[in-house]
Amino acid sequence: MANEVIEHRGKVDRIEGNQVHVHFLNVSACASCHAKGVCTAADMENKEVEVFDSSGRFNEGEEVNVVMRQSLGFKALIYGYMIPFLLVLVTLLVSSKGFSSEVVAGITSLAILVPYYLWLYWRRSHFKKVFSFELQKIR
């Protein structure tokens, strides 16, 4: 599983120095289903990613594959969903014992997300290095 990758076909929008901006259409599994017209779960979303590439092999308008290791997808899931969920849950349990009002406990448990997401924002340059994409030419 260590070598499995997530791959999307995209198009190079622009190149700014060593930063290649690639635009692609993120399609969920059900969006490609023949019955998507009767299903409300159809999900297609335009995405743009910034990829560091100093090789100079890519040109604007060129179609490329955007590749990320699958293990990084799981790490993103942990930072984006699991840690915030656990923070809210633990804070709710602790604050419900400490405060007599359920409203105060609920607001406190949601307010704990503010410093967490600020921390993620301040560490964005670190995460850009950790969650790096690679580009591959389409043959």
C-alpha positions as CSV (number, residue, x, y, z in Angstrom):
1,M,0.0,0.0,0.0
2,A,3.0,2.3,0.4
3,N,3.3,2.8,-3.3
4,E,-0.3,3.4,-4.1
5,V,-1.1,6.9,-5.4
6,I,-4.0,9.1,-6.0
7,E,-4.0,10.5,-9.5
8,H,-5.9,13.2,-11.3
9,R,-5.6,14.4,-14.9
10,G,-5.3,18.2,-15.0
11,K,-4.2,21.1,-17.1
12,V,-1.3,23.6,-16.3
13,D,-2.9,27.0,-15.9
14,R,0.1,29.1,-15.2
15,I,3.7,28.8,-14.2
16,E,5.2,31.4,-11.7
17,G,8.9,30.6,-11.2
18,N,9.1,27.1,-9.7
19,Q,5.3,27.1,-8.9
20,V,3.2,25.3,-11.4
21,H,-0.6,25.9,-11.0
22,V,-2.6,23.0,-12.2
23,H,-6.4,23.0,-12.6
24,F,-8.4,19.7,-12.6
25,L,-11.9,18.4,-12.1
26,N,-12.3,16.4,-9.0
27,V,-14.9,13.7,-9.6
28,S,-16.3,11.5,-6.9
29,A,-17.0,7.9,-7.7
30,C,-20.7,8.4,-8.0
31,A,-20.3,11.4,-10.3
32,S,-19.2,9.1,-13.1
33,C,-22.1,6.7,-12.5
34,H,-24.7,6.3,-15.2
35,A,-27.5,7.1,-12.6
36,K,-26.1,10.3,-11.3
37,G,-29.0,12.3,-12.6
38,V,-31.4,10.7,-10.1
39,C,-28.9,10.8,-7.3
40,T,-28.2,13.9,-5.1
41,A,-24.8,12.6,-4.2
42,A,-23.2,13.4,-7.5
43,D,-20.1,15.5,-6.8
44,M,-17.9,17.3,-9.2
45,E,-15.6,20.1,-8.1
46,N,-13.0,22.3,-9.8
47,K,-9.7,22.3,-8.0
48,E,-6.5,24.1,-8.4
49,V,-3.2,22.9,-6.8
50,E,0.2,24.5,-6.6
51,V,3.0,22.2,-7.3
52,F,6.7,22.9,-6.8
53,D,8.7,22.0,-9.9
54,S,12.1,23.3,-10.8
55,S,12.6,21.1,-13.8
56,G,11.0,23.4,-16.3
57,R,9.5,20.4,-18.2
58,F,6.0,21.7,-18.2
59,N,4.3,24.3,-20.3
60,E,1.1,26.3,-19.8
61,G,-1.9,24.6,-21.3
62,E,-0.3,21.1,-21.1
63,E,-2.2,18.2,-19.8
64,V,-0.5,16.4,-16.9
65,N,-1.2,13.9,-14.2
66,V,-1.3,15.3,-10.6
67,V,0.0,12.6,-8.3
68,M,-0.1,12.3,-4.5
69,R,0.8,9.3,-2.3
70,Q,-2.3,7.7,-0.9
71,S,-0.8,7.7,2.6
72,L,-0.8,11.5,2.5
73,G,-4.5,11.4,1.9
74,F,-5.0,9.5,5.1
75,K,-2.8,12.0,6.9
76,A,-4.9,14.8,5.6
77,L,-8.0,13.0,6.8
78,I,-6.5,12.9,10.3
79,Y,-5.6,16.6,10.4
80,G,-8.8,17.7,8.7
81,Y,-11.5,15.6,10.3
82,M,-10.3,13.2,13.1
83,I,-8.3,15.6,15.3
84,P,-11.1,18.3,15.2
85,F,-13.7,15.7,16.0
86,L,-11.7,14.4,18.9
87,L,-11.0,18.0,20.2
88,V,-14.7,18.8,20.1
89,L,-15.7,15.5,21.7
90,V,-13.2,15.7,24.5
91,T,-13.9,19.4,25.2
92,L,-17.6,18.7,25.3
93,L,-17.2,15.9,27.8
94,V,-14.9,17.9,30.0
95,S,-16.8,21.2,29.8
96,S,-20.2,19.5,30.4
97,K,-18.8,18.3,33.8
98,G,-17.3,21.7,34.6
99,F,-20.1,24.0,33.5
100,S,-23.7,23.8,34.7
101,S,-25.0,25.1,31.4
102,E,-25.1,22.9,28.4
103,V,-25.1,25.9,26.1
104,V,-21.8,27.1,27.6
105,A,-20.3,23.6,27.3
106,G,-21.4,23.4,23.6
107,I,-20.0,26.8,22.7
108,T,-16.8,26.0,24.5
109,S,-16.4,22.7,22.6
110,L,-16.9,24.5,19.3
111,A,-14.7,27.4,20.3
112,I,-11.8,25.0,20.7
113,L,-11.7,24.7,16.9
114,V,-10.6,28.3,16.5
115,P,-7.1,27.9,18.0
116,Y,-6.7,24.5,16.2
117,Y,-7.5,26.0,12.7
118,L,-5.4,29.0,13.5
119,W,-2.5,26.6,14.3
120,L,-3.1,24.8,10.9
121,Y,-3.1,28.2,9.2
122,W,0.2,29.3,10.8
123,R,1.8,26.0,9.9
124,R,0.6,26.1,6.3
125,S,4.1,26.4,4.9
126,H,5.1,23.2,6.7
127,F,2.0,21.4,5.4
128,K,2.8,22.6,1.8
129,K,6.0,20.6,2.2
130,V,4.4,17.6,3.8
131,F,1.4,17.4,1.4
132,S,3.3,17.8,-1.8
133,F,2.0,16.8,-5.2
134,E,4.1,15.6,-8.1
135,L,3.4,16.2,-11.8
136,Q,3.8,13.5,-14.5
137,K,3.7,14.1,-18.3
138,I,0.9,12.3,-20.1
139,R,2.4,10.0,-22.8
